[in-house]
Amino acid sequence: MRALIRPDVDWPHDVEVADSSPCRATDELAERLDVEPGTALQRQVVECLDPGGRSAMLVTTWWPGRRRPHHDYVAELDVIALDADQAHALGLTVDTAAYRLLRTRIDTAGRPVETADLILPMDRWTIRL
């Protein structure tokens, strides 16, 4: 069992980029990034592996334009049921409960520069924020 304590640090083990592509801001993403719905975004899906090579978590990140440095972050935690893609990547069954940590990185002026969903299987993680 791993403990997530600092959700804004780089993953210390191997990662695999599963997808990197442009997309448009949904209403939810637009709100999180303080942009208009439909704004062009970049999207990256990364599978973070544990030291044994097993999938530990999925991180989907969105940002407008170029990636910019951040100063701080805010985070919210909820629980979701895994969809087919998430379950397959994590080696679990569809509808398995998982933590979803919504992390939004902000600049020195308090403006969002990127947002991410960290999907953490409940059988592998405990959250301590």
Buried (B, 14 or more C-beta within 10 A) or exposed (E): EEEBEEBEEEBEEEBEEBEEEEEEBEEEBBEBBBBEEEBEBBBBBBBBBBEEEEBBBBBBBBBBEEEEEBEEBBBEBEEBEBEEEBBEBBEBEEEBEBBBBBBBBBEEEEEBBBBBBBBBBBEBBEBEE
